[in-house]
Amino acid sequence: MTINSSEQQDGVNKSARSSYSNLPALDVSLAFPQATPATSKFPPCASDYYINFDGLLTSEEQAIRKKVRECAEKELAPIVAEGYGCPGLSITGAAVALAEIARVDALTEPDYGSDASALRTTATKVEGGWILEGQKRWVGNSTFADLLVILARNTTTKQINAFIVKKHAPGLTATKIENKIGLRIVQNGDVLLKNVFVPDEDRVPGFKSFQDTITTLSISRLMVAWQSIGIAMGVYDMCHRYLMERKQFGAPLAVFQITQQKLVQMLGNIQAMILAGWRVCKLYEDGKMTAGHASLAKAWITSRARETVALGRELLGGNGISTDFHVAKVITIFFT
Ligand SMILES: Cc1cc2nc3c(=O)[nH]c(=O)nc-3n(C[C@H](O)[C@H](O)[C@H](O)COP(=O)(O)OP(=O)(O)OC[C@H]3O[C@@H](n4cnc5c(N)ncnc54)[C@H](O)[C@@H]3O)c2cc1C
């Protein structure tokens, strides 16, 4: 394909310019006619992942899965979206919905990440409310969120409490963390709290100690696990279509047993990930999920997702590093 002069290029599509070269992007469907890019049409589910997934779900959960899938395929694909929970749904329903589309709490601080229970941000009781002082880091979408849930140490009880801080609260600043290469769909921010007043009614009731943080983290760990399941499913579907369309040595790549073996390994991973994620949702619904269940599920499921995405990257050859074919996009989520 011929590259036009820069004047003609200006007429093309400024939004499609590469952020590195400032040249317009080629139309991938023309430049690479043997496989459909994810940017033009996201592949439908290639199979039920050999697990009869719907058979694990209630009819309500099946309906939400179908609805979210339709919306995700049409409206969101290939963007990997952040979930905000689904009030009124069972945890399985919320998890499955998240898996079909792919959190704003401020816990982490510059000096306290893994060691979050030692956090330094303070909440001091004053007449009619609380004064928050401190700093948070990595807070997802904090730069434009209407509300932030800030975890801070109560200066009287020394316990960790949660407070809702509104977007334009005086003394609150959120600055976007630049130069991030992974999970670019989420704007992570540095949040500064200087003498921020929070009225009594905006203290989160029932959030009395770090134990309540652990409960919240457990649910978000389970949701992250399901995000990984959804991402792995999308990668499998993308690779399945690609191998059927792309021909080498006179035949679609899908006929070669080494590519089939990789697809089978991906499918087996997805099947096991769904079962592990579903089981922990059921434990939650029965009131039996522990922090250990959620942590192990997240660690194991995300590890299988990494493996699945790495296999997907191999299957796409050169296009495995092109965001036009989806897999490269999710590599940055799992390997950064
Ligand atoms: C994309 C993204 C989104 C995020 N979103 C949010 C958000 O919305 N809200 C929020 O509050 N935070 C958020 N975080 C922050 C996240 O929770 C922290 O990054 C995480 O808790 C780790 O803290 P840290 O980065 O300070 O790493 P550190 O705690 O400095 O850890 C660095 C390394 O040391 C290891 N390590 C730490 N302690 C030990 C130990 N005792 N033994 C062995 N190894 C250890 C860790 O495993 C890690 O590999 C986000 C982070 C990312 C990358």
The ligand as an ORCA input file, in Angstrom:
! r2SCAN-3c Opt
* xyz 0 1
  C      -2.870     -0.975     37.309
  C      -2.952     -0.769     38.766
  C      -4.147     -0.367     39.333
  C      -4.228     -0.106     40.694
  N      -5.389      0.388     41.214
  C      -5.439      0.730     42.519
  C      -6.607      1.351     43.085
  O      -7.585      1.593     42.395
  N      -6.601      1.686     44.407
  C      -5.522      1.437     45.217
  O      -5.587      1.754     46.405
  N      -4.385      0.872     44.718
  C      -4.336      0.511     43.392
  N      -3.189     -0.067     42.878
  C      -2.027     -0.245     43.754
  C      -1.776     -1.722     44.126
  O      -2.727     -2.152     45.062
  C      -0.333     -1.771     44.629
  O       0.493     -1.612     43.500
  C      -0.025     -3.082     45.334
  O      -0.693     -3.134     46.579
  C       1.488     -3.256     45.539
  O       2.025     -2.138     46.179
  P       3.331     -1.397     45.569
  O       3.102     -1.130     44.146
  O       3.655     -0.245     46.471
  O       4.484     -2.489     45.626
  P       5.405     -2.893     46.889
  O       4.551     -3.105     48.113
  O       6.543     -1.919     47.008
  O       5.959     -4.296     46.391
  C       6.985     -4.414     45.365
  C       7.330     -5.893     45.191
  O       7.798     -6.430     46.446
  C       7.005     -7.579     46.790
  N       6.830     -7.612     48.249
  C       6.300     -6.651     49.066
  N       6.333     -7.057     50.366
  C       6.869     -8.310     50.361
  C       7.130     -9.275     51.370
  N       6.842     -9.040     52.683
  N       7.675    -10.436     50.999
  C       7.972    -10.697     49.683
  N       7.736     -9.836     48.697
  C       7.191     -8.666     49.020
  C       5.670     -7.368     46.093
  O       4.974     -8.593     45.875
  C       6.121     -6.734     44.799
  O       6.548     -7.746     43.900
  C      -3.074     -0.320     41.517
  C      -1.878     -0.757     40.936
  C      -1.808     -0.973     39.580
  C      -0.492     -1.391     38.969
*
